[in-house]
């Protein structure tokens, strides 16, 4: 499952995107509306770790799959937007993986 740079990047991107959504839609409302700060701290730390892992996985993916700088920055920008990693996976990552599997 995590044997290739493609699969590692795909899974890290999924969990990074999920942690971002959990932070925005669950942890932050709990902190600011319900005044429960602990989930924000825990999910915030987890999201930070996953963001760093995302960057490392993206660099490994770029080096192994000859991804252009334009695509690299698209994937990087996708990590900054809610739902961005999910959209980028469907729109750009799947075609790269499919093209590499055919080669």
Wavefront OBJ file of the C-alpha trace (Angstrom):
o trace
v 0.000 0.000 0.000
v 2.814 2.459 0.818
v 5.521 0.858 -1.317
v 5.743 3.560 -3.985
v 6.222 7.336 -3.770
v 2.867 7.652 -5.559
v 0.948 5.659 -2.951
v 2.771 7.339 -0.045
v 1.970 10.786 -1.419
v -1.635 9.818 -2.129
v -2.232 8.580 1.435
v -0.391 11.416 3.144
v -2.370 13.889 1.010
v -5.623 12.209 2.051
v -4.825 12.361 5.771
v -3.416 15.895 5.550
v -6.597 17.058 3.814
v -8.806 15.234 6.313
v -6.932 16.738 9.266
v -7.299 20.217 7.741
v -11.060 19.742 7.414
v -11.288 18.390 10.971
v -9.351 21.404 12.192
v -11.526 23.914 10.346
v -14.967 22.353 10.763
v -14.691 20.545 14.106
v -11.812 21.761 16.273
v -12.022 25.485 15.578
v -15.785 25.734 16.166
v -15.324 23.802 19.409
v -12.632 26.249 20.462
v -14.333 29.493 19.496
v -18.032 28.651 19.891
v -18.102 26.055 22.665
v -14.904 27.280 24.338
v -13.330 23.793 24.316
v -9.701 24.375 23.233
v -8.192 20.874 23.646
v -9.393 19.371 20.315
v -7.938 22.382 18.504
v -4.534 21.783 20.092
v -4.516 18.046 19.388
v -5.797 18.244 15.817
v -3.627 21.311 15.177
v -0.469 19.425 16.156
v -1.533 16.383 14.124
v -2.285 18.584 11.119
v 1.109 20.300 11.457
v 2.918 16.958 11.462
v 0.897 15.760 8.471
v 1.646 18.992 6.603
v 5.388 18.419 7.032
v 4.974 14.794 5.926
v 2.969 16.041 2.930
v 5.838 18.287 1.900
v 8.388 15.465 2.198
v 6.099 13.061 0.311
v 5.537 15.698 -2.389
v 9.284 16.203 -2.832
v 9.841 12.437 -3.074
v 6.939 12.171 -5.529
v 8.338 14.979 -7.707
v 11.790 13.437 -7.841
v 10.578 9.932 -8.669
v 7.805 10.758 -11.124
v 9.401 13.670 -12.954
v 6.571 15.996 -11.983
v 6.940 19.500 -13.410
v 7.495 22.503 -11.176
v 4.068 23.776 -12.173
v 2.438 20.550 -10.951
v 4.604 20.625 -7.820
v 3.331 24.092 -6.927
v -0.258 23.102 -7.752
v -0.003 20.247 -5.248
v 1.650 22.569 -2.738
v -1.115 25.176 -3.138
v -3.761 22.461 -2.869
v -2.601 21.709 0.658
v -3.459 25.287 1.654
v -7.104 25.100 0.553
v -9.949 23.227 2.213
v -10.761 20.190 0.039
v -7.717 21.110 -2.096
v -5.827 17.848 -1.653
v -8.935 15.847 -2.570
v -9.503 17.883 -5.728
v -5.824 17.735 -6.688
v -5.796 13.963 -6.198
v -8.749 13.510 -8.533
v -7.733 16.129 -11.114
v -3.935 15.763 -11.315
v -2.613 12.922 -9.175
v -4.686 10.063 -10.616
v -3.670 10.851 -14.220
v 0.013 10.955 -13.235
v -0.289 7.625 -11.446
v -2.181 6.087 -14.359
v 0.395 7.342 -16.876
v 3.218 5.950 -14.777
v 1.504 2.553 -14.403
v 1.137 2.304 -18.187
v 4.819 3.055 -18.820
l 1 2 3 4 5 6 7 8 9 10 11 12 13 14 15 16 17 18 19 20 21 22 23 24 25 26 27 28 29 30 31 32 33 34 35 36 37 38 39 40 41 42 43 44 45 46 47 48 49 50 51 52 53 54 55 56 57 58 59 60 61 62 63 64 65 66 67 68 69 70 71 72 73 74 75 76 77 78 79 80 81 82 83 84 85 86 87 88 89 90 91 92 93 94 95 96 97 98 99 100 101 102 103
